[in-house]
Amino acid sequence: MSLHLADQDRKILMVALSHRPGAPEDAVLAELAAVRAVDSCGTDAAPDGRRVWALLDTTPRPRRTPGATAA
């Protein structure tokens, strides 16, 4: 497995390559998309492995207050 990071429009592009044939379940995308900083994500498969990517927003967000609930 290898991990590649890049700057894309002041955001972080993260790409993970598995280098093995076969693909994990697409439930991985739902879990990745639920991460607060993820703007977008995707995956594709090729004969030489699986690629999963995510674009992370680098804009600072307000801190969560302990015990507070989201509206």
Steps between C-alpha positions, in 0.01 A plus 500: 500500500619851431366840601539814291425856615465807281379859517189567292339845516621554860361163602675169568455226242570160656526191278554147634604224257464135602718345224302175529215376283160483664303773667371569849128560543368840403392551863849644542387806300206563732733494800751727325230745391382528863836649607436866577784644288426295184361714216479212252629147456493213257645167403574292194647160424756401240668167417800601713311612812254738660522879531312697766522880508371779722514879474540654847399855585779682686287792618509515881163414654362610835587264783226276629387573852495188721141389555361719219283340231493586132193676367 
